[in-house]
Amino acid sequence: MKIVSTFILVLFMSCNELNVAPPEPVYPIPSQRQMDWQEMEFYAFIHFNMNTFTNMEWGTGGERPKQFNPTELDCRQWAKSFKDAGMKGIIITAKHHDGFCLWPSRYTEHSVKNSQWRNGQGDLIRELADACKEFGLKLGIYYSPWDRNHADYGKPEYLTYLRNQLRELLTNYGDIFEVWFDGANGGTGYYGGANETRKVDKRGYYDWETTFSLVRELQPNAVIFGDAGLDVRWVGNEKGYAYPTTWSNLMRDSVYAGMPEYAEKYSSGQTNGTHWVPAEVDVSIRPGWYYHPEQDDKVKSLNKLMDIYYESVGRNGSLLLNFPVDKRGLIHENDIRQLQAMAKQIKVDFAHNLAWESKASTSSYRGKGYEAKRVLDGDKKTYWATADNVIQASLTIEFNQSTTFNRFLVQEYIQLGQRVKSFVVEARNDGVWQEISRETTIGYKRILRFTDVTATAVRLKILDSKACPTISNVEIFYAP
């Protein structure tokens, strides 16, 4: 009788282990479009427009279309350069503040159709869309809500113009992965010859709800970036870094990303934010966003570009690296040289995952399907998780032999929400554990850099979490 009872108990425990329920989501959680965007990680910004030919950052709106004439324009050069560097997409300044349009818009004469380029028959957005398709890149559209050329800017009629142009951009060029609305609004301008200052209430004037609905209708898979953006937020600086603490959560209904206090108070996100609005890190490879010949020798160094990578992609952000295309219509040789050096260094730094040859164990796990080994299986759909009431736990990676490393990469399974509030990474040498790094958030991806450490094991200790931790991936590297 005792043997039968024991057998029934073991059978019950085995069946129970096979049917372990996954953790409940900790809201907010990302939409599918946000997940697709997050997994891109690294993509290009192209600032190329009328300002390229006037040597300005912000045009007045009074420029003449004939000034735009890139005699060697080659979007394939752009796309190939980015593809070779491991980037996943391109966002193009279709219309900047001066109102000049890189496509032959039927709603204005201030566009490429009245330029010398391609004898007025060109469509730069079409050429870029074709190049992106050829090289397997995604296309994004930057559109400035401010228009220093248009006579109706500041009036209700302008909103019809804005939406008509968005409809052109979002229906004629295939799938768009991101629609990028600049936050600069109102001021001096040409405004159809008025040459005056016009101020707008940028929170109310644009009727963003209607505009965003149009984007959703035309490009349902595109994320929307902007001061009032639904899906992606500004990181709060243009220097190329996210913050050591970066939450993807934001109280979106009460925080307006364009307000002056945003950068100081909210740009690192909010622990208890109500909406999932992850950070995008935008920075230029040169001092300026547009091409200026006097900056040819001021392209960022390799060390600086690598700092940018680790402090953006490595801090739960996505990196939008800008390239100012020159007057020829090409990415300058100096910029390409540095991009190639950066891409090569990234490959070197992450060439060999030392954790692949290791074994994982944990102080606590939820049950079958949520074991420590899930962080090493290379499957983004699996993860290690603890029981619901366990918010402090450790995960140990055992090397086969004493191993030297200086990079530690960890990812949360963010489909169930961002959870970890603080963690420590430790290394074991001669049986003694020593702390390497003490940090706060993880999110989609966290990459730690430190001086060389030689150890027989590495331990990730979750010190505090909003709910049971869900860790999907751990990688360890030695970057020469």
HELIX and SHEET records of a PDB file:
HELIX    1   1 LYS A    2  LEU A   18  1                                  17    
HELIX    2   2 GLN A   32  GLN A   38  1                                   7    
HELIX    3   3 MET A   50  THR A   54  1                                   5    
HELIX    4   4 PRO A   65  GLN A   67  5                                   3    
HELIX    5   5 CYS A   75  ASP A   84  1                                  10    
HELIX    6   6 VAL A  112  ASN A  114  5                                   3    
HELIX    7   7 TRP A  117  GLY A  120  5                                   4    
HELIX    8   8 LEU A  124  PHE A  135  1                                  12    
HELIX    9   9 PRO A  156  THR A  171  1                                  16    
HELIX   10  10 TYR A  191  GLY A  193  5                                   3    
HELIX   11  11 TRP A  208  LEU A  218  1                                  11    
HELIX   12  12 TYR A  262  LYS A  265  1                                   4    
HELIX   13  13 PRO A  293  GLN A  295  5                                   3    
HELIX   14  14 LEU A  302  TYR A  310  1                                   9    
HELIX   15  15 GLU A  333  ASP A  349  1                                  17    
HELIX   16  16 LEU A  354  GLU A  357  5                                   4    
HELIX   17  17 ALA A  372  LEU A  376  5                                   5    
HELIX   18  18 ILE A  414  LEU A  416  5                                   3    
SHEET    1   A 8 VAL A 223  PHE A 225  0                                        
SHEET    2   A 8 ILE A 176  PHE A 181  1                                        
SHEET    3   A 8 LYS A 138  TYR A 143  1                                        
SHEET    4   A 8 GLY A  89  LYS A  95  1                                        
SHEET    5   A 8 PHE A  42  HIS A  47  1                                        
SHEET    6   A 8 GLY A 317  PRO A 324  1                                        
SHEET    7   A 8 ALA A 279  SER A 284  1                                        
SHEET    8   A 8 ARG A 233  TRP A 234  1                                        
SHEET    1   B 2 GLY A 187  GLY A 189  0                                        
SHEET    2   B 2 GLU A 196  ARG A 198 -1                                        
SHEET    1   C 2 ASN A 249  LEU A 250  0                                        
SHEET    2   C 2 HIS A 275  TRP A 276 -1                                        
SHEET    1   D 5 LYS A 359  THR A 362  0                                        
SHEET    2   D 5 ALA A 393  GLU A 412 -1                                        
SHEET    3   D 5 ARG A 446  SER A 465 -1                                        
SHEET    4   D 5 VAL A 420  ASN A 429 -1                                        
SHEET    5   D 5 VAL A 432  GLU A 439 -1                                        
SHEET    1   E 4 LYS A 359  THR A 362  0                                        
SHEET    2   E 4 ALA A 393  GLU A 412 -1                                        
SHEET    3   E 4 THR A 470  PHE A 477 -1                                        
SHEET    4   E 4 TRP A 384  ALA A 385 -1                                        
END                                                                             
